[in-house]
Amino acid sequence: MKNDILKRLRYSLGKDAGAASVQDWRMALSLVLRDQLVDVWLDSARRAEVNASKRVYYLSMEFLIGRLIEDMISNLGLDAAARDAVEALGQDYDMIVHDEPDAALGNGGLGRLAACFMDSLATLGIPAFGYGIRYEHGLFEQSFVDGAQAESPETWLSQRHVWEFERPEVQHRIGFGGHVSRDGGRATWHPDNMVVATGYDTPVVGWQGEWGNTLRLWSAKPVNPFDLESFNRGDYLAASRSEALARTISRVLYPDDTTENGKELRLKQEYFFTAASIMDLMCRHMEEDGDIRALPEHVAIQLNDTHPAIAGPELVRLLVDDHGLAMAEAITLARRCLAYTNHTLLPEALERWPEGLFARVLPRHLEIIREIEAAQQAEFPGSPHILEHGDVCMGELAFVMAHKVNGVSALHTDLVKKTVFAELHRIHPTRIVNQTNGITPRRWLHGCNPALRDLITQQLGDTWVSDLEQLAALKAKRSDTSFIQAFQQAKRSNKVALSNWISETCGVALDPDAMFDVQIKRIHEYKRQLMNLLETVALWNEMRDDPDRDWTPRVKIFGGKAAPGYVLAKQIIHLINDVARVVNADPATKGRLRIVFPPNYNVTMAERLIPAADLSEQISTAGKEASGTGNMKFALNGALTIGTLDGANVEIRDHVGSENFFLFGLTASEVVDRRHQHGFSRAAIEASPRLQRVLGQIFEGRFSPEDPHRHHGLIGMLYDHDHFLVTCDFDSYYDTQRRADVVFQNSRNWASMALMNTASMGWFSSDRTIQGYARDIWQADAPRSALERSA
Ligand SMILES: *Cc1c(COP(=O)(O)O)cnc(C)c1O
């Protein structure tokens, strides 16, 4: 391996060892690893083709991948070999591995789910493609300027992305605009604008390198890169105008994950990658099989949310306009290929596009949507409309064109049936199914937590990595003193490592024996970072009032980005930083309370923080978090959860046991009832002197003396429009936190509860989730060996 690295350094990068930078060494190592992936990858592709396997196509606007190098190393079983080789070359292995920039092609949970699914599909040996967009700029980078969020563009492609293969020969022409002509019965779309989608392939090889799938990301290029005539006239800007316009489509990731803005560019992005993916899979099918009517036997298309919902009309368009099928048959055939995952009940997040915009950008698709709507109304009169109030409703479109629709946790699926799609569910009572989300144990335990991984492997051997339910065997160790000590030691070493990193990045010294209380996720009102912060201020007050009490020392850790246009979320960030500044400077609570907010939360930071957490904050307003996956990562790594009965928290609590979970707050149905009570938030505030005091302090500028009015808006919102019931759940949350304090004082008991969490989380492997999709939705088989291994 050492020689291979030197060879790559020299012949692929053109450097000699003396002149190589950390980045050069990292690239050379990555290229050596990539060579090893390629054999499995090409072999898998060939086997899928020979066996005429059904393939899964996972269409997602986002893939939040993070760094790949450690995945590649450990999935190939080369951990020791890679470290030895790099060290023999006199280089710092950890520094080299950490040099890779995060591929941040996603906002949060939805994109991270897609990345975990790719890992599980490959590990299970299910032939699959992930399809998405190769954004030139991923999610913005966050920094704090005087406590306020500042955004700057992310530039992961400023260095070469070593894992990918450019496929200049994989090209599809994507049209926009224009008009539709008719010749007899046959429609032809004449777009007035074209771009080319080019594929970039990244191999995704599963655990132990037995199977490899492809993540194919599309980049937009101009059809004619360059207008020579303008150039020769000296008009250089005009000469490259078409190039600039085309590239705009794959330029940036929309940084907004729960609200949709009706931007034309966003619609174009959605159509661009969906159409390229559908054309790509159709070409593959026609080459391999040739019978268009056999498509559903060979193709399962999963739509990750409504962003690729245009897949339905696009597939119908190709079937009718290019392959000559009748409309009714095309709709039925397309539906048999398509399935749709719903991720949110928040009404503002369900995509709707103005019909006028649609007519301008996708005229033929609008016609087809009208036909789909007419067919649905003819078959089921009074069915909810796809076209309503001048909008195209993408949720209804996705539902009607899918043979299965799934929610992402038991509670969420239940609410999908009762709320957003209640009427469609009545008409199609077997269409909605549940597939509770999961996380890949390769990244979220084996990779990110070597201390705990080694302890588990000592006990169980290493087959748990692809069969996570084996962790249940650890339950027998809950009263085993020496095992519990080793488990505590693993956590403590992670906390020491995190403390060192926090001290370097935030300049705050932490006590590794304090309770590390962590809330990391997108900043959103429904996730209630604000409630966590109010509780922190209340605790600070109480510590100052009663300095002699035996307080449990706490470190409050926050992390997360706010969408740049989400004003309230940005105010919450500012408030957290303001409170942190005052509290961390207070000698009265030194050693007892610390607040840190390291900027630019991403996958790599999650991998650092989660193994060091004692307490996991999963405190969303019940009924609002579809599933959550952060909650699973923490529990798997031995953190106890303080949480509401929301999303997958419900199922996590069922698995780990109610005695090992700090539950508080209103239930989803209580939330609905409470919202109907007039003046509920003022009543809650009046009933809580503790909360009143905190709100008063913030209102008076106690934490922002240089700008005492800074947080008036937030506090006023809590009095008058507390849509997410922060005030109603506050007391219950505060009391539950104090209960956690008491439990934490008995560190041995805490560790035993934490162990019960780790040992009970096997079901939350994304391997289980993917097996559920394969069985209930895709009817796709894994090759025998992979199925047996995971059985
Ligand atoms: C897991 C993960 C998320 C999702 O977290 P939730 O707590 O489920 O919202 C978001 N961002 C990153 C970087 C993650 O790793």
Ligand as a Chemical Component Dictionary entry (heavy atoms), coordinates in Angstrom:
data_LIG
# 
_chem_comp.id                   LIG 
_chem_comp.type                 NON-POLYMER 
_chem_comp.pdbx_formal_charge   0 
_chem_comp.three_letter_code    LIG 
# 
loop_
_chem_comp_atom.comp_id 
_chem_comp_atom.atom_id 
_chem_comp_atom.alt_atom_id 
_chem_comp_atom.type_symbol 
_chem_comp_atom.charge 
_chem_comp_atom.model_Cartn_x 
_chem_comp_atom.model_Cartn_y 
_chem_comp_atom.model_Cartn_z 
_chem_comp_atom.pdbx_ordinal 
LIG C1 C1 C 0 -28.534 13.131 11.466 1  
LIG C2 C2 C 0 -28.298 14.504 10.990 2  
LIG C3 C3 C 0 -29.370 15.391 10.887 3  
LIG C4 C4 C 0 -30.774 15.047 11.305 4  
LIG O1 O1 O 0 -30.902 15.345 12.676 5  
LIG P1 P1 P 0 -32.339 15.431 13.383 6  
LIG O2 O2 O 0 -31.978 15.583 14.824 7  
LIG O3 O3 O 0 -33.021 14.139 13.118 8  
LIG O4 O4 O 0 -33.029 16.606 12.833 9  
LIG C5 C5 C 0 -29.109 16.674 10.440 10 
LIG N1 N1 N 0 -27.875 17.069 10.099 11 
LIG C6 C6 C 0 -26.818 16.234 10.195 12 
LIG C7 C7 C 0 -25.474 16.737 9.832  13 
LIG C8 C8 C 0 -26.997 14.927 10.635 14 
LIG O5 O5 O 0 -25.941 14.114 10.714 15 
# 
loop_
_chem_comp_bond.comp_id 
_chem_comp_bond.atom_id_1 
_chem_comp_bond.atom_id_2 
_chem_comp_bond.value_order 
_chem_comp_bond.pdbx_ordinal 
LIG C1 C2 SING 1  
LIG C2 C3 SING 2  
LIG C2 C8 DOUB 3  
LIG C3 C4 SING 4  
LIG C3 C5 DOUB 5  
LIG C4 O1 SING 6  
LIG O1 P1 SING 7  
LIG P1 O2 DOUB 8  
LIG P1 O3 SING 9  
LIG P1 O4 SING 10 
LIG C5 N1 SING 11 
LIG N1 C6 DOUB 12 
LIG C6 C7 SING 13 
LIG C6 C8 SING 14 
LIG C8 O5 SING 15 
# 
